[in-house]
Amino acid sequence: DIQMTQSPSTLSASVGDRVTITCRASQSISGWLAWYQQKPGKAPELLIYDASSLESGVSSRFSGSGSGTEFTLSITSLQPDDFATYYCQQYRNYPWTFGQGTKVEVK
Amino acid sequence: QVQLEESGPGLVKPSETLSLTCTVSGGSISGYYWSWIRQPPGKGLEWIGYIYYSGTTNYNPSLESRVTISGDTSKNQFSLKLSSVTAADTAVYYCARRKRVGAYYYAMDVWGQGTTVTVSS
């Protein structure tokens, strides 16, 4: 299985901050990477697919980059609604695997 | 607007079979891949497997010996069966659709709200 490792596990930030989350794959996944946002008690929501493609309806404050084994999710001008847990997921190989999650919390 | 809704028992006894159904509304099951994902309390996400509308399936090897995913295009539904459950199978179970643009498939863009399944006697 391809292991996905996110860092940090928890990120403390303030409204208006720019934050960056990193996701590393244990082997190359080319650009077959997605980012999801999950709020407590809710299903994950797709933010980014193919490493850098913004899902329809998602704010342009979210952006993704990377290829191969290292990827980043950036959020500019953090808003109150952005405090949540973020997961990366590879869909290059089966079984699909997720990172352990990064919780963005209020500083 | 496609919507997914999971249904099934919220409590299953150890060693029994967990059975869930995902009903697709606002769109057709045809032409897409449909997955089951689960999330134990306070933990991360685990992909269980998928079914393609044609009936092709693929399961996570960690669960493959206990999992069956089936589909019913006439009802616009697909289902999950997980046998010989233990407390470790207690989780929120989600169904999800794989995004499709033309002939290309991507990540999971539509999710059900999730259903909590507790394994306990």
Chai-1 contact restraints between the chains, C-beta under 6 A:
chainA,res_idxA,chainB,res_idxB,connection_type,confidence,min_distance_angstrom,max_distance_angstrom,comment,restraint_id
A,A34,B,A107,contact,1.0,0.0,6.0,A-B,restraint_1
A,A43,B,Y94,contact,1.0,0.0,6.0,A-B,restraint_2
A,A43,B,W111,contact,1.0,0.0,6.0,A-B,restraint_3
A,A43,B,Q113,contact,1.0,0.0,6.0,A-B,restraint_4
A,A43,B,G114,contact,1.0,0.0,6.0,A-B,restraint_5
A,L46,B,A107,contact,1.0,0.0,6.0,A-B,restraint_6
A,L46,B,D109,contact,1.0,0.0,6.0,A-B,restraint_7
A,Y49,B,Y106,contact,1.0,0.0,6.0,A-B,restraint_8
A,Y49,B,A107,contact,1.0,0.0,6.0,A-B,restraint_9
A,Y87,B,L45,contact,1.0,0.0,6.0,A-B,restraint_10
A,Y91,B,A107,contact,1.0,0.0,6.0,A-B,restraint_11
A,Y94,B,N58,contact,1.0,0.0,6.0,A-B,restraint_12
A,P95,B,W47,contact,1.0,0.0,6.0,A-B,restraint_13
A,P95,B,N60,contact,1.0,0.0,6.0,A-B,restraint_14
A,W96,B,W47,contact,1.0,0.0,6.0,A-B,restraint_15
A,F98,B,G44,contact,1.0,0.0,6.0,A-B,restraint_16
A,F98,B,L45,contact,1.0,0.0,6.0,A-B,restraint_17
A,Q100,B,G44,contact,1.0,0.0,6.0,A-B,restraint_18
A,G101,B,G44,contact,1.0,0.0,6.0,A-B,restraint_19
